[in-house]
Amino acid sequence: MVGSLRGGSSSSAMVDNSPISTWSQRSTSSSVHSNNQLQTPNSNISSGGRQLKPHNSLPKVRRQNRVQVMTSTVKTTASDNRSKSSSRSSQRTRSRSQDNQFQIQHENMMSRQQFRTNTSRSLSRGRHQRHPSGSGPSSVSSKPKRERAGTAGSVSLYGSDSYESGNSSYVSRRSEQQHQQQHISVPTTIAKPNEMSIDSLQETASTVTRIVSELNKAMDQERRIAAITNACAEFDHWDTEKHNIELQLGCSNVLCLVLSMTDNEDEIRMICAALEMVYRASADAIRKTFQEVGPSVVPLLLKILERCELSLLKHAEVSILNISKVLLYFSRVSELRGDLAAHDGMLNALTRISTSSLTADARVLRVRVIANLSNSEENKLSIVRHDGLVESILKVAALDPSENAREYASASLMDLASSSKTQEEMTNNNRLLMTLVKLAVTDQNKETREYAVTAMQNLAFSKENRVRLVQFSDGVVIEALKKALSTDVNDKSRRRAAGALTNLACEETGELLSKHEGLLNILARVATQDKNSDVQKRSSLALTKIASSCPVDSANFEPLMAALVRTASSANSTGIPAVFRVKARDASRREDMARIPGLLDVLAEMSTAKMYTPKEKDNAMRAIMHLTNDSGNRKIMCNKVILKALVEASNVDTASNKDTRDSAVVAIERLATEISNRQYMARHEGLLVVIAKATERESKADLAGEKQSQPRLAKQLLMSLLLAM
């Protein structure tokens, strides 16, 4: 040590001007040099005015021992240096391997961020809609309401089969069940299980039995018309329990039998009306009866429906309405939809909705049947592939003057698009995509817009469709989703628009999405300002997925990073620290990243703020560490904000934050390789303390033989900062 101090300024200058990575070698070299100074043959060292003998005058044995000790020391030091160098190389390799593994995991996780609205119903829809009060069997509400199966609940963001689910096993559009519950009053005759209600039910059963007997015995036309007239008078009510009794006692069976035996137009009209009345029953009663009469009654009704549409029967409009209602009642029972759609002529009858001359009420009823059948998984592919049926749905959706008809047509498209079997075929239909865009942007009904946006989200779920959807008609789908996300008043429409954009982002489309005019700004604004937290989360996820999918050499790299910086201020942002960490690994973009306004401040906050998880803090600190690895960044990163974050992160002692602490120490070490930074760093509050603690930890680790992911340089760093002061 005496030699080192006497060696003076040259030794100190050597320490200050050399890279940190060679501090240990220089320290050993300096020590050896000092010993040589002490042992120079011509050195005269004074001691009490007496000149000491030079060392070469010592006994020969002592000189030989001294030389052997010096030689052994030099060899040991060189061996230690080689060992440390090899250890550091392996440590750096392990660190790079960890970063590579993290990047692969991050990319895989991002690729699984998808949303799909599962519209299939596995439960019975229960009771059915009643006609508004005052309307008869030949009329229908001019404004039927779509039904909801519950509000959207929790959303799984991870996994390729993540569904948006509600309170039951299904979600999306308003269910027929709720629609009918809103219109069905509780029957007063069976409100209480007392003697009077039992007597009433017994009376009903007796009356129904009599009517069935009359229908069976009526052999001539006059008696049949009288019996059917009595049946209509008895069946025209809204008591579900009574209708259940009517079905149980065989009313539908005998009516179907009479219908198959007559060609009289008046009888046909009256029987269709009577059938519509008795099928106002519960789903269970309809399900049981359908097994008996369905194979017979459905073909009969379809034939009569076609004759009515061709104006071959009197009172055609009334019969069309009643037959359409019967088919609607059947379609509401989820278990019957497959069998109903499989009937010969059923899909043909539905296809004629766009070509037959139908009233507005008849079109609404017909498209409601289509929507219900589309809700069954087993029907979706056959509906999409049936000649002309999708085109008929599109015509109604785009051009029908009835708001309700457009709404149900849009719901049908949404349901069809939820099946993986139909998504690619539907995406290749240009007219279908244009119709969805039109509905999503221009329709005045918020549910119609919601279903159109959801259909686009479902189509984007399939990876094979994403490039086509992004490129279609110069990005018109993206423009529609952008407008829905930014302006639609319906929370569900905005949420599903963000989900669609998340689905669309992938390696093949990332660059296209990033350069779409205004999209990044809209996503950043919605992620921070939307009133709905779910919309904010999905918008943030869409942006992070686009950024992850975009190559680092993208011309839109800086706007992407700037959008992420803006989004980071949202309490609902997600995944942003991981994106920064991955992007900061690329050496070619480190200088650009460090100069993006606000990015360093955001990283500093992410690495220390309590609102972030330990993993997010670690990702942010590793991003800072990677940025300090660029010599061009070290001066601008040596500022109060970054140093404060590094000091705070270096002070943590919990096991969950160990990696964050180690990354912070490495970042400090790299900043100190810039000589002009050292004095400022040494004077920063708490920095020398955390480096001293790091030195102590490294010493304990050396004694314990522990392996470190980074080279141990804290001791050399502390010495350099002390000298800089």
Secondary structure by P-SEA (a helix, b strand, c coil): caaaaaacaaaaaaaaaccccaaaaaaaaaaaaaaaaaacccbbbbcccccccccccccaaaaaaaaaaaaaaaaaaaaaaaaaaaaaaaaaaaaaaaaaaaaaaaaaaaaaccccccccccccccccccccccccccccccbbbbbbcccccccccccccccccccccccccccaaaaaaaccccccccccccaaaaaaaaaaaaaaaaaaaaaaacccaaaaaaaaaaaaaaaccccaaaaaaaaaacaaaaaaaaaaccccaaaaaaaaaaaaaaacccaaaaaaaaacccccaaaaaaaaaaaaaaccccaaaaaaaaaaaaaaaaaacccaaaaaaaccaaaaaaaacccccccaaaaaaaaaaaaaaaaccccaaaaaaccaaaaaaaaaacccccaaaaaaaaaaaaaaacccccaaaaaacaaaaaaaaaaacccccaaaaaaaaaaaaaaaccccaaaaaaacccaaaaaaaaaaacccccaaaaaaaaaaaaaacccccaaaaaaccaaaaaaaaaacccccaaaaaaaaaaaaaaaaaccccccaaaaaaaaaaaacccccccaaaaaaaaaacccccaaaaaaccaaaaaaaaaaccccccaaaaaaaaaaaaaaacccccccccccaaaaaaaaaaaacccccaaaaaaaaaaaaaaaaccccaaaaaaaccaaaaaaaaaaaaaaaaaaacccccccccaaaaaaaaaaac
